[in-house]
Amino acid sequence: MSVFKHEYRAYTGSVTSLPSRIVVLARYALEEAWSSKITWALFIASMLPVVVYLVGIYLANNPLARELILRGGSAHLAINASFFLTVLHSQCWLALVLTAWIAPRLVSFDLADSALPILLSHPISRFGYVLGKFIALFSSLSLVTWVPSLLLFAYQGYTSPLPWFGANLRLAFGLLAGSVLWISLLSILGLALSSWVKWRMVATGCIFAAVFVPAGVGGIAILILRTKWGLLLNLPSMMSQLWQRMMGLPNSIPIDREIPNAAIATMLLLICFVCVVMLYARIRAREVVRG
């Protein structure tokens, strides 16, 4: 039958809402991320420190166990702000390793298989596509950062013989805010870098390089120019200072190396802006091939 003899009519059925479309993308992105055995291996490895911290909290608050195992000594098991800062540091840096593996799986495969034009031909915008991937990566990183950190905090409050929970709520807010800020930054950075590299292993290396190479350049700038502002290129140092302030701890870095909160916030916003520009330029419904 000829094409012109067909009668085409507009679809009149129910239309899914925009949030539900984003949830579908996030669901399939999560399935893709966790379909790898390496993802599960990294997740289990990230939980091992949590088990160690859990045992430490148990020993610090159980006199009988402390007497049997530690022979009454518990000075090195003080559960305080420094302890939870260590928890935050270890889990957030393990989240970087998980990001370097998961983020390329979420975007690089779509680029390598030329799937973006097909995905974006559906009623989903570039923002919706990126948001769905972001939700999947953010949710995965939450499982190794603020979720176990707050569970450890709650367990310490439960086992402590003192009214510890109410007196240390600031630590809980610091753990949550610091973790959310870090994994949000990792998610947008990982997606942006992965969108420009079709090869997954190369994208993994680029994510590590984006964190540590500028830190090395900043260290060189500090030595040559004798200025503390080189620390603005050192993401680990900036986040360490920010985490300490969020949790009410004194800064362990010398005064002449302290970076104001406003400068750190400006630098983080600049990083996010660059990542958004990279995603906007790369995530599109067509691909231009120049021969």
Summary of the structure (lengths in Angstrom):
residues: 291
radius of gyration: 23.3
end to end distance: 38.8
largest distance: 90.3
contacts: 869
relative contact order: 0.12
helix: 76%
strand: 0%
